[in-house]
């Protein structure tokens, strides 16, 4: 596998590999799978298990791509539209927003 895949290419890779299995499940049920993966990531972060974190970050990204594929959303385009010109709130690069909480 090419280690230099962009978001769009990775999303397409996930679509080619899993869309046939994911589309019958639908968006709502697939979202449940996604949240389970986010929970697994949270556990690995809490335990400071770096190797497990790598796997769970990859899983969360793959399931996010699956959700976007089911919804017909190009993640790269969506991310660049919202974040490509700076912080969506203050417009600065880097963000200069005051945090509401620590």
N, C-alpha and C positions, 0 to 999 in steps of 0.2 A: 504494500500500500504506500502511496505517495505521502510522505510526512508533511507536505506543504499544502494540504487542502485548505481552501477558504471555507467560510461558513456555507456558502451556496453549494459548493462541491460536496461538502460533508452531508448537507441536507439531501442532496440528490443521491449520494451513496446509500444513506439510510432508506430513502424511498425505494430505490431499486432492490434493496435487500429485504425490506420488511413490509412495504405497503400492502402487498397481497394478503398478509396476515392481519395487519392493523385495521384496514378499512372496514372489514365486516364487524369488528368490535365497536367501531364508531368513536366519535370524539369524547363523549362523556365517560365511557368506560376506560378509554385510553388515558384520560386525565387521572383517573384513580391509580393506574399503574405508575404514571409520572409522579404523583404525590408519594407513593411508596418509595420510589427511588430517591426523592428528596429527603425522606425520613432516614433512609440508609446513609445518605451523605451526612445528615446531621449527626447521626450516631458516630460516624467515623471522625468527624471534626471534634466532637465532644471527647472522644477517646484519643485524639491526637495521633491517629493511625494513618500516617502519610501514604503508605502503599494502598491501603483500602480507600483513602480519599481519592487517589488518582482514578481508581476503578469507578467509584461512585460519581465523580465529576463527569467522566466519560458517559456513564449510563444516563445521568440527568440530561446531558447535552443531546444524546441520541433520542431520548424520549421527548424532549422539547422539539427536536426536529420532526419527530413523528406527529406530534400534535399540530405543528405548523403545516406539515404535508396534508394532514386530514382536513385542515381548515383552508387550504389553498393559499397559505401565506408564505412569501419568500422572506425568511428570517434576516438574511443579509440586508435586503432592501428596507425592511421594517426597522432594523437596528440603526442603519445609517441615516434613515429619514429622521428618526427621533434623536439620536445621539451624535450624528456626524458633524454637527456645527457647534458643538459645545453642550454644556449642561442645559437640559430642557427647561429648567426653572430660571436660572440666572443668565444663561447664554454664554458664560465665561468658559475658557479653556485654560487651566483647569478650573473646576467648579469653585466658586467663592461663596456659595450658600452657607448661611449659618445653620449648624445642626440643631434640630429641635430637641434631640436627646443624645446621650453618649452611649 
